[in-house]
Amino acid sequence: MEHMGFEILDPEWAGDLQSGLESYMEYLYASLDADLDSPEAEVQTATGEPFCACHVCETRELLAFIVPRAIDGYLKGAIKLSNPSGLDHS
């Protein structure tokens, strides 16, 4: 399955990445509603930075979760770049 410059070779890997990201983001958003004295309020982010759900925090945490897993998936052959020299780097 080819997508915007990469191809998924292992659909199970992709599904695990998606479900892991969904769980991680749910965890972050649940921490916002938690009582300050509850364990859920003690959120551990992938970046180690506080999470307030603003656009900057959300983007930062999405990237921090996805990038290392995508690199690992590439190294393990779960995904491949389909046109590495044609990627837009702007």
Phi and psi restraints in degrees (value plus and minus 20) as a CYANA .aco file:
   2 GLU   PHI    -115.6   -75.6
   2 GLU   PSI     116.9   156.9
   3 HIS   PHI    -160.3  -120.3
   3 HIS   PSI     100.9   140.9
   4 MET   PHI      10.5    50.5
   4 MET   PSI      37.3    77.3
   5 GLY   PHI      74.2   114.2
   5 GLY   PSI     -19.5    20.5
   6 PHE   PHI    -162.4  -122.4
   6 PHE   PSI     140.1   180.1
   7 GLU   PHI    -146.7  -106.7
   7 GLU   PSI     111.3   151.3
   8 ILE   PHI    -106.0   -66.0
   8 ILE   PSI      98.6   138.6
   9 LEU   PHI    -118.5   -78.5
   9 LEU   PSI     -38.4     1.6
  10 ASP   PHI    -148.8  -108.8
  10 ASP   PSI      73.5   113.5
  11 PRO   PHI     -79.3   -39.3
  11 PRO   PSI     -51.2   -11.2
  12 GLU   PHI     -84.9   -44.9
  12 GLU   PSI     -62.5   -22.5
  13 TRP   PHI     -78.4   -38.4
  13 TRP   PSI     -66.1   -26.1
  14 ALA   PHI     -82.9   -42.9
  14 ALA   PSI     -61.5   -21.5
  15 GLY   PHI     -83.9   -43.9
  15 GLY   PSI     -60.0   -20.0
  16 ASP   PHI     -85.5   -45.5
  16 ASP   PSI     -58.8   -18.8
  17 LEU   PHI     -83.1   -43.1
  17 LEU   PSI     -66.0   -26.0
  18 GLN   PHI     -83.1   -43.1
  18 GLN   PSI     -68.4   -28.4
  19 SER   PHI     -86.7   -46.7
  19 SER   PSI     -55.8   -15.8
  20 GLY   PHI     -84.4   -44.4
  20 GLY   PSI     -61.2   -21.2
  21 LEU   PHI     -85.5   -45.5
  21 LEU   PSI     -62.9   -22.9
  22 GLU   PHI     -80.0   -40.0
  22 GLU   PSI     -64.8   -24.8
  23 SER   PHI     -83.4   -43.4
  23 SER   PSI     -62.7   -22.7
  24 TYR   PHI     -82.5   -42.5
  24 TYR   PSI     -65.0   -25.0
  25 MET   PHI     -87.7   -47.7
  25 MET   PSI     -58.2   -18.2
  26 GLU   PHI     -80.2   -40.2
  26 GLU   PSI     -62.1   -22.1
  27 TYR   PHI     -79.0   -39.0
  27 TYR   PSI     -66.0   -26.0
  28 LEU   PHI     -83.7   -43.7
  28 LEU   PSI     -66.5   -26.5
  29 TYR   PHI     -88.2   -48.2
  29 TYR   PSI     -53.7   -13.7
  30 ALA   PHI     -84.3   -44.3
  30 ALA   PSI     -51.2   -11.2
  31 SER   PHI     -85.8   -45.8
  31 SER   PSI     -44.9    -4.9
  32 LEU   PHI     -91.1   -51.1
  32 LEU   PSI     -50.8   -10.8
  33 ASP   PHI    -111.8   -71.8
  33 ASP   PSI     -25.8    14.2
  34 ALA   PHI     -93.8   -53.8
  34 ALA   PSI     127.7   167.7
  35 ASP   PHI     -83.7   -43.7
  35 ASP   PSI     117.7   157.7
  36 LEU   PHI     -78.0   -38.0
  36 LEU   PSI     -42.3    -2.3
  37 ASP   PHI    -112.1   -72.1
  37 ASP   PSI     -23.4    16.6
  38 SER   PHI    -108.8   -68.8
  38 SER   PSI     137.9   177.9
  39 PRO   PHI     -81.3   -41.3
  39 PRO   PSI     -49.4    -9.4
  40 GLU   PHI     -83.9   -43.9
  40 GLU   PSI     -43.4    -3.4
  41 ALA   PHI     -94.8   -54.8
  41 ALA   PSI     -38.4     1.6
  42 GLU   PHI    -108.9   -68.9
  42 GLU   PSI      44.5    84.5
  43 VAL   PHI     -94.3   -54.3
  43 VAL   PSI     118.1   158.1
  44 GLN   PHI    -128.2   -88.2
  44 GLN   PSI      87.5   127.5
  45 THR   PHI    -106.1   -66.1
  45 THR   PSI     139.8   179.8
  46 ALA   PHI     -82.8   -42.8
  46 ALA   PSI     -49.6    -9.6
  47 THR   PHI    -112.1   -72.1
  47 THR   PSI     -36.8     3.2
  48 GLY   PHI      63.7   103.7
  48 GLY   PSI     -17.9    22.1
  49 GLU   PHI    -116.1   -76.1
  49 GLU   PSI     134.0   174.0
  50 PRO   PHI     -83.0   -43.0
  50 PRO   PSI     131.8   171.8
  51 PHE   PHI    -139.0   -99.0
  51 PHE   PSI     101.0   141.0
  52 CYS   PHI    -135.7   -95.7
  52 CYS   PSI     -20.2    19.8
  53 ALA   PHI      59.4    99.4
  53 ALA   PSI     -10.2    29.8
  54 CYS   PHI     -92.1   -52.1
  54 CYS   PSI     148.5   188.5
  55 HIS   PHI     -77.0   -37.0
  55 HIS   PSI     -61.4   -21.4
  56 VAL   PHI     -85.1   -45.1
  56 VAL   PSI     -66.8   -26.8
  57 CYS   PHI     -83.3   -43.3
  57 CYS   PSI     -64.4   -24.4
  58 GLU   PHI     -82.7   -42.7
  58 GLU   PSI     -67.4   -27.4
  59 THR   PHI     -82.1   -42.1
  59 THR   PSI     -63.9   -23.9
  60 ARG   PHI     -79.1   -39.1
  60 ARG   PSI     -65.6   -25.6
  61 GLU   PHI     -92.8   -52.8
  61 GLU   PSI     -56.2   -16.2
  62 LEU   PHI     -79.2   -39.2
  62 LEU   PSI     -69.3   -29.3
  63 LEU   PHI     -83.3   -43.3
  63 LEU   PSI     -63.1   -23.1
  64 ALA   PHI     -84.0   -44.0
  64 ALA   PSI     -50.8   -10.8
  65 PHE   PHI     -99.2   -59.2
  65 PHE   PSI     -67.1   -27.1
  66 ILE   PHI     -96.9   -56.9
  66 ILE   PSI     -65.3   -25.3
  67 VAL   PHI     -77.1   -37.1
  67 VAL   PSI     -71.7   -31.7
  68 PRO   PHI     -83.9   -43.9
  68 PRO   PSI     -53.7   -13.7
  69 ARG   PHI     -91.9   -51.9
  69 ARG   PSI     -56.2   -16.2
  70 ALA   PHI     -86.8   -46.8
  70 ALA   PSI     -61.5   -21.5
  71 ILE   PHI     -82.4   -42.4
  71 ILE   PSI     -65.1   -25.1
  72 ASP   PHI     -81.5   -41.5
  72 ASP   PSI     -62.1   -22.1
  73 GLY   PHI     -82.4   -42.4
  73 GLY   PSI     -58.5   -18.5
  74 TYR   PHI     -84.6   -44.6
  74 TYR   PSI     -66.5   -26.5
  75 LEU   PHI     -84.1   -44.1
  75 LEU   PSI     -50.8   -10.8
  76 LYS   PHI    -109.2   -69.2
  76 LYS   PSI     -21.9    18.1
  77 GLY   PHI      64.0   104.0
  77 GLY   PSI      -5.6    34.4
  78 ALA   PHI     -97.0   -57.0
  78 ALA   PSI     -46.6    -6.6
  79 ILE   PHI    -158.6  -118.6
  79 ILE   PSI     138.5   178.5
  80 LYS   PHI    -162.5  -122.5
  80 LYS   PSI     131.9   171.9
  81 LEU   PHI     -95.9   -55.9
  81 LEU   PSI     109.6   149.6
  82 SER   PHI    -111.4   -71.4
  82 SER   PSI     -39.7     0.3
  83 ASN   PHI    -172.5  -132.5
  83 ASN   PSI      46.7    86.7
  84 PRO   PHI     -77.5   -37.5
  84 PRO   PSI     -56.2   -16.2
  85 SER   PHI     -98.7   -58.7
  85 SER   PSI     -34.6     5.4
  86 GLY   PHI    -118.6   -78.6
  86 GLY   PSI     -16.1    23.9
  87 LEU   PHI     -87.4   -47.4
  87 LEU   PSI     120.8   160.8
  88 ASP   PHI    -102.6   -62.6
  88 ASP   PSI      97.1   137.1
  89 HIS   PHI    -118.9   -78.9
  89 HIS   PSI      -4.1    35.9
